Amino acid sequence: MCNITKCCTEVCPEDIHITDNAIIPLKERVADRYYDPFRWIFDRLRSLLTVSEAITLAALERKESRGAHTRDDYPLASAEFAKNNVVVRMGPDGEAQISQEPLPQMPDELRALLEEAKVGA
C-alpha cells in the first residue's frame, strides 16, 4: 500500500516505488482533458498571439508619436489621431480588421472632476 496517499492500492502495482505512488495518482487526477497542462499552455498561447497581433496592427496604424508610444518615422503627435481610437476586431473570416473610431464624448461628471483637479494643482 502506498504510504503517501493511502489511496492507490487499486491503481498502482505492488512493485512501484514510493515516489511513483505519489506521482501516478496525481497525474491521473490532474492530466485529463480539462487540466492538461499542454492544452492549457496552447490555449493561452493562441490568445497571447491574437492579442500581440492586434497590438502590433494598432501600433502600425497610428502614424504619430504620443507619450511613450514613439515612432521614428512619425516623430510628432497628430491632432487628428488624438480624436480617434484605433480599434482592432476579428472579422467573420478570423482575420483582424482595423478601423479608426471617434473618441466617445467625455461624461460631464468626469469633465468637472478634471477641471477641479486642474484648478487645485
N, C-alpha and C positions, 0 to 999 in steps of 0.2 A: 504494500500500500504506500502511496505517496505520502511523505511526511511533511510536505509543504502545503498542498491544497487539500489533502484528505478527501478528494472527490473524484479521483481519476482511476480508480481500480477497474472500471469498465472500459476506459478509453486507452490506457497505457498498458503495453505488455510488461510482464514482470522484469524483463532484463533491461529496461530503460533506467538510466541513471537519474539521480535526484534533480539535476538541472533540467533534464529533458521533461521530467514530470511537471515542473513548474512552467515550462515554455509551451509545451504542446496544448494543454487546456486553454492557456491564454490565447494562443494563436487561433484555436478553434472558436473562441468567443469573439475575437476582435477582427480577424481577417475574413469577413464574409462580404457579400456584395454591398452592404451598407457601410461597412467600416474598413474596406480595403484601402490601405494606405496609398497604394499606387494610383488607384482610381481617384482618391481624394486629391492627390497632387496634380493629376492630369486635369481634373475638373477645375481646380484653381488656376492652373497654368493657362488653360483656354481663356478664362475670364481675364487674367492678367494681360495676356496678349491682346485681347479685344480692347481693353482699356488703354493699353500702350499705343495701339494703332489710332484710337480716337484722339488721344492727347497729341500725338505727332501730327496727325492731319490738321487738327485745330491750330497748332503752333505754326504750321506752314501756311495756313490760310490767313493768319493775322500778319499783315505786312506792315509792321511797326515795331518799335521798342517801347516798352512801358514797364516801369519798376524793375523788378528782377528779370523780367522776360525781355531780354535784349537780342537783337539780331544785327549782325554786321552789315547785311545788305539793306536793312531799313533801320538806320540808327536813331531816327526821331519818332516821337509819338505822333499819332494821327488823330485829329479831331473827329474824323469820320468813323474810325474804328472805336472811339470812345463812346459812341452812341449805340453800338451793336454788340451782341453776344455772338460768338461763333458756336454753332450747335452741330453736333455730330449725332446722327441717328442711324440705326441699322435699317436698311431698306428691305423690301419683301424678298429680294434675292440674297439677302445676307451680307450685302456689300455696304460699306459705310457711305452715308450721304451727308455732305457738308452744306450748311446754309448759314446765312447771317440774318439774325432777327433783331429788331429794335429792342433796346432795354425796356423793361416794364416801367411804368410811372412809379416814382417813389411815393409810398404812402405818406399822407400829411403828418401823421404822428412821428414817423421816422425823420422827416424833414425838420420838424420842430425840435426834436432831440439833437439833431446835428447842429442846428443853429444855436441852441443853448450851449452846446459843447464849444463851439467857436467863440462865443462871447465870453465864456468862463476861462478860456485858455490864455 
